[in-house]
Amino acid sequence: GDFDIIGGAPSLTEAETIK
């Protein structure tokens, strides 16, 4: 759910979001 403020990419802990 949380997105990296710097890169704007999904957090590594949220692999489900990357999918």
N, CA, C and O atoms as a DFTB+ gen file, in Angstrom:
76 C
 N C O
     1  1       0.816      -1.197       0.000
     2  2       0.000       0.000       0.000
     3  2       0.853       1.251       0.000
     4  3       0.597       2.180      -0.766
     5  1       1.861       1.282       0.851
     6  2       2.710       2.476       0.930
     7  2       3.638       2.584      -0.269
     8  3       4.179       1.581      -0.735
     9  1       3.820       3.786      -0.761
    10  2       4.693       3.989      -1.911
    11  2       5.901       4.818      -1.510
    12  3       5.806       5.704      -0.660
    13  1       7.039       4.522      -2.130
    14  2       8.263       5.254      -1.824
    15  2       8.113       6.713      -2.247
    16  3       7.795       6.985      -3.404
    17  1       8.333       7.641      -1.347
    18  2       8.186       9.066      -1.672
    19  2       9.240       9.488      -2.696
    20  3       8.974      10.321      -3.563
    21  1      10.431       8.912      -2.592
    22  2      11.531       9.308      -3.476
    23  2      11.315       8.767      -4.894
    24  3      11.344       9.523      -5.865
    25  1      11.102       7.468      -5.001
    26  2      10.993       6.869      -6.330
    27  2       9.557       6.750      -6.794
    28  3       9.282       6.729      -7.994
    29  1       8.628       6.670      -5.829
    30  2       7.232       6.530      -6.190
    31  2       6.888       5.089      -6.542
    32  3       5.795       4.803      -7.030
    33  1       7.831       4.186      -6.290
    34  2       7.593       2.774      -6.578
    35  2       7.097       2.067      -5.313
    36  3       7.368       2.521      -4.201
    37  1       6.373       0.959      -5.482
    38  2       5.861       0.206      -4.334
    39  2       7.003      -0.264      -3.441
    40  3       8.090      -0.578      -3.926
    41  1       6.755      -0.312      -2.139
    42  2       7.774      -0.760      -1.203
    43  2       8.130      -2.216      -1.461
    44  3       7.287      -2.998      -1.901
    45  1       9.372      -2.578      -1.189
    46  2       9.825      -3.950      -1.411
    47  2       9.015      -4.924      -0.561
    48  3       8.829      -6.080      -0.942
    49  1       8.535      -4.459       0.585
    50  2       7.775      -5.323       1.485
    51  2       6.396      -5.619       0.910
    52  3       5.709      -6.525       1.381
    53  1       5.995      -4.873      -0.090
    54  2       4.681      -5.101      -0.676
    55  2       4.825      -5.643      -2.088
    56  3       4.464      -4.976      -3.058
    57  1       5.352      -6.848      -2.199
    58  2       5.584      -7.464      -3.502
    59  2       4.262      -7.643      -4.250
    60  3       4.231      -7.637      -5.481
    61  1       3.189      -7.800      -3.507
    62  2       1.875      -8.009      -4.131
    63  2       1.490      -6.803      -4.984
    64  3       0.830      -6.950      -6.012
    65  1       1.901      -5.619      -4.557
    66  2       1.563      -4.408      -5.310
    67  2       2.324      -4.375      -6.629
    68  3       1.816      -3.895      -7.643
    69  1       3.556      -4.895      -6.601
    70  2       4.370      -4.899      -7.812
    71  2       3.738      -5.810      -8.861
    72  3       3.761      -5.516     -10.056
    73  1       3.173      -6.923      -8.390
    74  2       2.518      -7.848      -9.299
    75  2       1.345      -7.150      -9.965
    76  3       0.647      -7.755     -10.779
